[in-house]
């Protein structure tokens, strides 16, 4: 869990750097580690024991990106750029 927390912080920091200086990143970026599995079940996320899974949801509740494994940071930054 410690490694996952570090990766989440890094992804958050990278995404926050892309925002304008007068914007609070907390208003636009939410990373939700789902240690209990409730969100995983709601979004039909499978096994994440070997590969992380990411879902990006827009302000209207639409899933705009979902991916398991690969370069999740790159996908997150690309998709968040589209939403800003």
C-alpha positions as CSV (number, residue, x, y, z in Angstrom):
1,X,0.0,0.0,0.0
2,X,2.9,2.4,0.7
3,X,4.2,2.0,-2.9
4,X,0.7,2.6,-4.2
5,X,0.3,5.8,-2.1
6,X,3.6,7.1,-3.5
7,X,2.6,6.4,-7.1
8,X,-0.8,8.1,-6.5
9,X,0.9,11.2,-5.1
10,X,3.3,11.3,-8.1
11,X,0.4,11.0,-10.6
12,X,-1.5,13.7,-8.7
13,X,1.5,16.1,-8.6
14,X,2.1,15.6,-12.3
15,X,-1.5,16.3,-13.2
16,X,-1.6,19.3,-10.9
17,X,1.4,20.8,-12.7
18,X,-0.7,20.9,-15.9
19,X,-3.3,23.1,-14.3
20,X,-3.2,26.9,-14.4
21,X,-1.6,28.5,-11.4
22,X,-4.9,30.1,-10.2
23,X,-6.6,26.7,-10.1
24,X,-6.8,24.5,-7.0
25,X,-5.9,20.9,-8.1
26,X,-8.2,19.5,-5.5
27,X,-11.1,21.0,-7.4
28,X,-10.3,18.9,-10.5
29,X,-8.3,15.9,-9.5
30,X,-9.5,13.1,-7.3
31,X,-7.6,9.9,-6.9
32,X,-9.6,7.2,-5.2
33,X,-7.7,4.2,-3.8
34,X,-10.4,1.6,-3.2
35,X,-8.8,-0.5,-0.4
36,X,-12.3,-2.0,0.4
37,X,-13.4,-2.8,-3.1
38,X,-16.7,-1.0,-3.2
39,X,-15.8,1.2,-6.2
40,X,-14.2,-1.7,-8.0
41,X,-17.4,-3.7,-7.8
42,X,-19.5,-0.6,-8.9
43,X,-17.4,-0.1,-12.0
44,X,-16.8,-3.8,-12.8
45,X,-13.0,-3.7,-12.2
46,X,-11.4,-7.1,-12.2
47,X,-8.2,-8.4,-10.6
48,X,-5.7,-5.7,-9.8
49,X,-3.2,-7.8,-7.9
50,X,-0.7,-7.5,-10.7
51,X,-1.8,-4.5,-12.7
52,X,-3.2,-1.2,-11.6
53,X,-6.5,-0.1,-13.0
54,X,-7.6,3.5,-13.7
55,X,-10.9,5.1,-14.4
56,X,-11.4,8.8,-15.2
57,X,-14.9,10.2,-14.7
58,X,-15.9,13.6,-15.9
59,X,-17.9,16.2,-14.0
60,X,-21.2,14.7,-15.4
61,X,-20.4,11.2,-14.1
62,X,-19.4,9.8,-17.5
63,X,-16.5,7.4,-17.7
64,X,-14.1,9.0,-20.2
65,X,-11.2,6.6,-19.8
66,X,-10.5,3.2,-18.3
67,X,-7.3,1.2,-18.6
68,X,-5.5,-1.6,-16.7
69,X,-1.8,-1.7,-16.8
70,X,0.5,0.2,-19.1
71,X,1.4,3.8,-18.6
72,X,-1.5,5.0,-16.5
73,X,0.2,8.3,-15.8
74,X,0.5,9.1,-19.5
75,X,-3.2,8.2,-20.1
76,X,-4.3,10.2,-17.0
77,X,-2.4,13.3,-18.1
78,X,-3.7,13.1,-21.7
79,X,-7.3,12.6,-20.6
80,X,-7.2,15.2,-17.9
81,X,-5.9,17.7,-20.4
82,X,-9.0,17.1,-22.4
83,X,-11.2,17.8,-19.4
84,X,-9.6,21.0,-18.4
